[in-house]
Amino acid sequence: ARYFRLAADQGFAQAQSQIGVCYALGQGIAQDDEEAARYNRLAADQGDATGQCNYAMACLHGLGVPQGHEEGARYHRLAA
């Protein structure tokens, strides 16, 4: 998770979505839904389909962000 975080903090979208997964699952780093959503949103806003899908699911289920079906649907459409 350390190297994903370093790359994510430099703005690499794929690393952002990967560290988001690490935070969501607690793999190699403490589980944190808010950080997972934050990193997935960063990746999603750069056009990363994995980040878009992961952020959509966070929105739909209220994981680390306020639950919002419209926001979740919007990011799912972007990922498609």
HUJO-V685324 format. One record per pair of residues at least 12 apart in sequence whose ideal C-beta (glycine too) atoms are under 7 Angstrom apart, sorted by the first residue. I is the first residue (numbers start at 0). J is the second residue. If there is no record, write none. Layout:
BEGIN
I	J
I	J
END
This chain:
BEGIN
0	18
0	21
0	26
0	27
0	28
3	17
3	18
3	21
4	18
7	38
12	42
12	45
12	46
12	47
12	50
13	47
15	38
15	41
15	42
15	50
16	39
16	42
16	47
16	49
16	50
16	53
18	38
19	35
19	38
19	39
19	42
19	50
19	53
20	53
22	34
22	35
22	38
23	35
32	62
32	63
33	63
35	57
35	63
36	54
36	57
36	62
36	63
36	64
39	53
39	54
39	57
40	54
43	74
48	78
51	74
51	77
51	78
52	75
52	78
54	74
55	71
55	74
55	75
55	78
58	70
58	71
58	74
59	71
END
